[in-house]
Amino acid sequence: MTAQVNSTLGGEQAYLLLALHSSSETLGVAVLDCRDPKTSLRSSTFPMGRGLSNSLFSCVEELLPSASWPHLARLAVATGPGGFTGTRLTVVMARTLAQQLGCSLDGVSSFALMAPRLATALSYEQKEQPFWIVKPMQRRGTLAGRYLLQTAAEVGSKGGAVELESPRLLPEGLEVSPALHAQDDVAKDVEYLLEYCAAAHRLGQEVSWTKVLPLYPTSPLDRIG
């Protein structure tokens, strides 16, 4: 199955990929030109704090001017867990672009993005088994997601991790093992998100924008068990 190529005004082909990551106070943006995937990767991070709502579009335009947005062939966005406003803004922007352009949108949790990076701390035996990523929340319990590493042959890229259980609140007193503490590295993770997007594009995996929603696992209605 070949990758679907969207058409733009004037009959030109869509050839750009865009990844957005705002699950922390740092915004990550990464862009790839499918016509030159080996040398066209561009990425940047922006310390935003609470200013994302006023600066999101301008930050994206630093790497990809809005005049080029019609040439997007596929997008990817980190779905959290993260701050309510920051995560929602980038997800809404990605959903809107994908809807208007009629292209696929990949949504990946921030824990899944960091899983291959954090897994280097596991023993050889642990790397072959499921593991957890945990993040203690002040006065709200512990967030946890469960992952299993994949090889490059399994995912068609440099390898990654499948999300067995998406991040959510653990019941009080429950401990999971082996567990790695979540550590943000938006610069690395947004590039991995773009790589994930590029692999899905090469394989022609179509994903509707309607399936991509932000994760809000600190809701009391969404607990394990």
N, C-alpha and C positions, 0 to 999 in steps of 0.2 A: 504494500500500500504506500503510495507516495504522498508527501506532504501537500496539503491543500494550500494553494497560493491565491490570495485574495486579489481582486482587481481594484484599482483606484481610478480616480478621474483621469481621463485621457488614455485609458487602456494600459497604463504602466502597471508593472507588478509590484506587490508589496514584498519587501525584503528586509525589514528591520525588526528586531526583537527588543523589548523593553522589560526590565525587571525593577520592581519597587519594593522597598523594605523599610517599614517605619514602626516596628514592634517595640522599639526603645525610643529614647529621646534623640537618637541619631537617625536621620533619613539616609537611606542608601539608594542610589540610582545606577543602573548599568544598562548599556546599550550595545547591541551587536548587529553588524551588517552581514546578512547571510551570503552576500556575494563575495565577501572576503573575511571569512570567520577566523582565520589565523592571526590577522593583524588589526582587525577593526574594533576589538573590544575596548570600550571606554566605561569607566566607572568612577564614582565619586561619593563621598559621604558629607553630610551637612549636619552639624550640631544644631538641632532645632529647638529643643525644650518644648515650650508651649506655643512656639511661633509657627508651627507647621501650617496651620490654616491660612496664614497670610503669605506663605512663601513656597508652598508645594509646587505650584505651576512654574514659578520662576526658577526653582532648583532643577526641575525636569528639563526646562528649556536650556539650561546651561549645557546639558549634554545632548539634548535632542530638541532643536527648535520646533515650535508648534507647526511650522510650515511642512515639516517632515512627518508629522503624526499620521497623515493619510497613507503613508508608506509602511505602517506597522503591519506585520504579518502575524504576530502573536505577542501576547503579554504574559507576565507572571507577577504575582504579588504575594508577599508574606502575609498570612492571615492572622498572626498572633500566636500565642497570647501576648498582649501588650496593653498599652494605654488605650482607653476607649476611643478618644478623639483621634489620636495619631493613626491607629490601625484602621479605623473606619474611613478616614479621609483617603488613604491610598487605595483601599479596596474599592471605594465608591468611584474614584477616578479610573482605576483599571477596568471596572465593570462597565462604566460609561463608554470608554474608548472601545472596548471589545464589542459592546452592543452596537455602537454606531458604525464600526468598521466591519462587523460580521466576522470577526476572527476569534480564535480560541483564547481562553484565559486559564492559566494554571494558578491554582491557589495552594500554597504549601505553608505549613505551620513553621514558626520560627524555631521551634524545638527540632523539627525534622531537618531543617537546614543546618543547624549546629551539630546534629548527631554524628555525622562522619568525622567532623573535626574533633569533637570531644572524645570519640571512641578510641583515639590513639592512646588514651590513658588506661584502657582495659588490657587485661592479660590476653594471650593468644586464645585460650579456651573461652574466655568471656566474650570475645569478639565473634564467636560462632553461635552465641546464644542471645536471646532477647535481653535488653538492658533498659534501664529507666533514665530519664532526665528529669530532675526535680528542681523546683524553685520555691523556697520558702517565701510566703507573703506575710507582711506585717499584719498581725491580728486577724488574718483570714485563712490560715492553714497553709498547705503545701500543694503547689501545682505539680503534676507529674504526667509524663507521656511515655509510652513504651515503644521501643524501636528494635529493628534487626538490620544488621549491615547487609548490603548487597555487593556483589562483585561488579566490575566493569562489564563483564560478559552478560550479566543479568539485566542491566539497565541501559546498556548501549552508550555509556559515557565513562567517566573516571571512577565510577562506583558511587554508592550513596547508602541510604537507609530507607527501609519501608516503615511506615508509621502503623504499628499494630494497634495502639490505642492513642487517640488524640489527647492533647493536654487537657487535664481537668483537675478538680480538687480531690485530693485523697480524703477518705473518711478520717476523722480525728483518731490518732493513735496508730494508724496503719503505717508500717514501714515497708519499703520495697527495696529489692536488691537484685543485681548490682545497680547502683544509682550514681549518676554523675550530675554535678550541680551545673545548672544553666549558666553559660557565660557568653555575653554578647560580643560579637566581632562582626559588626555590620559590613565592614569593607570586604571581608572574606565571604560572608554568607550571602550578600547580594550577588556576588559573582557566581557563587554556586547555584543560586536561584536562576540566574541567566543561563548557566550551563544546563540545568534541568529543563528549562524552557526550550533551549536549542535542540536537546536530545529528543524531546517530545515532538518538536517541529519536524525533525528529520524523519521520525518514524510515522508521521502523519496522524498522530493521536489528537483527535478533535475533542475539546472540552468546552461546554457551553458556559458563558459568563454567569448564567443563572445559578450554577452550582457552587460558585465561589462566594463565601460569606465570612465575615470576621469571626474569630473565636473569642468568646467572652466566658471563659471557664470559671471565673470567680462568682458566677451566679449561684445562689444557694439551691437552685433547681437542677443543677448539672453536676452531680457527684458520682464518683465510682462506687459500685457496690449496690 
